[in-house]
Amino acid sequence: MLSPANDSTLPAGPWTLKLKVQDWPLYDDETNGLGPHLVVQLDDQPPRRISSAAEAQGLSMPELSPGSHRLTVFAARPWGEVVKAPGASQQLRLHRVARNPSQLPASGSPQLIAASPSDLQHNEPVLIDWLLIDAPLQHLRDDDARWRLRVSVNGDSFLVDRQTPLWLKGLKRGSNAVQLELLDGRGDPLNPPFNSVVREVVIDSSPRPSWQQATLSAQALAALSGTPEPEPVTPPAAEIQTKEPEAAPAQAAPPEASEPERPEPQPAPLTAPSEETRPDPTELPMAAEATPAPADPEPEPAPAEPPSAPEEEPTPPAPTAVAPTPAPVTTVPAERTAPSSRLGGSARDLVSSDGSLIEAQPKGPLAGLKAKLGG
């Protein structure tokens, strides 16, 4: 409440109540009716309901009677239920001409503000709800009852000990008397006479409000509950390409040429030597000792073919180790055994028919000098 200030004395004549509403939607229209709103309760007078922020900024109030008064403002739902969250209600004490403490409950004492039944109730079920201010805490441990509320409907009464809204059925058609009384833990009136309220409920054939209809649309439910209106859900449809095809992206400049990595040579599989490539043992140098020479020349190993360079990608696939295939062993019977020598020339020229070595004839101008000198 922005103005007037609490415990202020107002002059004669109408006055203006200014409110600032935060975190609470205000709604009212012809289709869905009253939605979330504010209730302005002055003493026991009929409540005034505010459903727009513009009205809350400057609400014209009637002239106060001489003496002291209680002004209570609280947030309410479309059916009149009190919002009992912290900060959802506030109370001012106002005076005119002079203060009269006997007209007000003691400061800090429990107070009962009847919110419903009210002018919104004309059909069953009927809402019974209330607001407690400065009520003592209870239900913190066993047997700690500090207050009770006695509800009487047409002479029948029952007790409640929790601040929970009630919905009643079974009222008669026409006028019904509903009384709310705040009692202490022993069942005696608590802070009388301020905490005893009588309301009349008239059950008639008035049209039911929108929140009492059997079904509600999503838009109506959002409006009455104060939540954002849901977005309409459209069924998925096949996408139709209406845009022109996008131009192909410009080809990026080729990267600078760099020397491709040389692939590691792969080991060539060993192949069996062929007899056509076997070298002639007579062309090899003669060994000091005679060794058996095979009749057929032994083949030289075939040179390994170099791996082919990759054509497209610079990086060749990783080489796969191939187990070499062992060459088949061919046993060739030796025709004869010939002595070997370290001397140059052909071995057949240095061996006689009986297997003995033939001495080489000296050549040159000094060839016979050694023989003449005796040896």
ABEGO torsion letter per residue (X at the ends): XAOBBBGBBBBBEBBBBBBBBBGBBBBBBAAAEBBBBBBBBBEABBBBBBABAAAAABBBBBBBBBEBBBBBBBBBBAAGBBBABBGABBBBBBBBGBBBAAABBBBGBBBBBBAOBBAABABOBBBBBBBBBGBBBBGABBGABABBBBBBBGGBBBBBABBBBBBBBGBBBEBBBBBBBBBBAAGBBBGOAAABBBBBBBBBABBBBAAABABBBAAAAAAAAGBBBBBBBBBBBBBBBABBBBBBBBBBBBBBBBBBBBBBBBBBBBBBBBAAABBBAAABBBBABBBBBBABBBBBBBBBBBBBBBAABABBBBBBBBBBBBBBBBBBBBABBBBBBABBEBAAAABBAAGBBBBBBBBEAAAAAAAAAGX
